[in-house]
Amino acid sequence: MPGTVTGATIVTFLKTLLRYWRGKLRVIWDNAPVNRCREVREWLCQPNVQARLSLESLPPYAPELNPTESLWSWIKRKRANLMFKDALGLGNGLNA
């Protein structure tokens, strides 16, 4: 999805989740500023949303809980200062 993620984007995403998921839903939530914006907070305060959606916040810094942190760490260690023609070139030699 191209573009910037906004409060409206987050609300639309959560509404879509609730539309397709029957019953209660728990979402693991990071501390991105967009997740704390006024538009998102106001929508989350609605009683019908609170009845179905619960949020579990990640700690402010918890790389061990975020699988992409391992990928970024590997890229920095093994692929720093290299140039690749495409994403497939980046993945060549994963065991390196």
N, C-alpha and C positions, 0 to 999 in steps of 0.2 A: 504494500500500500504506500504509494508515494506521498510525500508531504510531511508536514509537522503534525505530531500528535497533540491534540488540544483537549480541553475539558469536554467539549461536545463529542469528540472521537471516543473518549473513555466511556462517557454515558451511553453512547450508541452501542459500543461493544458490550457493556454490561447488560443493557436491555436485550440485546440479541442472545446473550447467554441465557438469560432468564426466560426468554421466549421459547428456546429449544430444550431447556433443562427443566424437567418436571420436579417439583418439590424444592427443598432447600439446597442452596449452593454455597460452598465455601471457596473463596478466592484468595490465593496467596498474593499479597500486595507488597510492592517495594516502596521505597520512599521518594520516588520521583516527584518533583514539584507539581507536575500536571495532575497527579493523583490526589493532591491536597488542595487544588484550586476551588474557588467558590462554587462554580457550576457543579462539580462532582460532589462536593460536600452537601450542597442543597439537595441534590437528587438522592444521595444516600440517606438523608434524614427522613425521607418519606416513609410512613408506616408500612405501606405495602411492600416496599423494597426491604426494609429492615426485617420484615417477617420471613423473607425468603433468602436473603443474601447476608452472609457473614464474611468479614474480611480478617485475614490473618496477616499481620504486618511482619515483614522481615526486619531484623535489626538494621540500624543505619549502615553498618559495614559488616557484611558476613559473606566473604567470598566463598567459603566452604559450602554455603547453601545455594550458591548461584552457579549452575553448571557452565555458563558461558565464561566465567572467570578462569576456569582451567584452560579453555580454548585460547583466550587472550594471552594468558601466561605462556602457553606453548608457542604461540605465534611470535611473541616478543623474544623468547629464548632461541627458537630454532629458525625463524624466518626473517629476523630483523635485517634491514639494509639489503634485502634481495628484491629483485623485480620479477614479476610474473606476468605472462601474457594474458592469463585468465585465472579464474578460481580453481580450475583443475590443476594448474601448475603449482598452486599453493599447497595442494594436498599431496602431491607426489612425494614419496619418501616419508610417509607418516611415521615410520619407525626411526627416523633419523634423530 
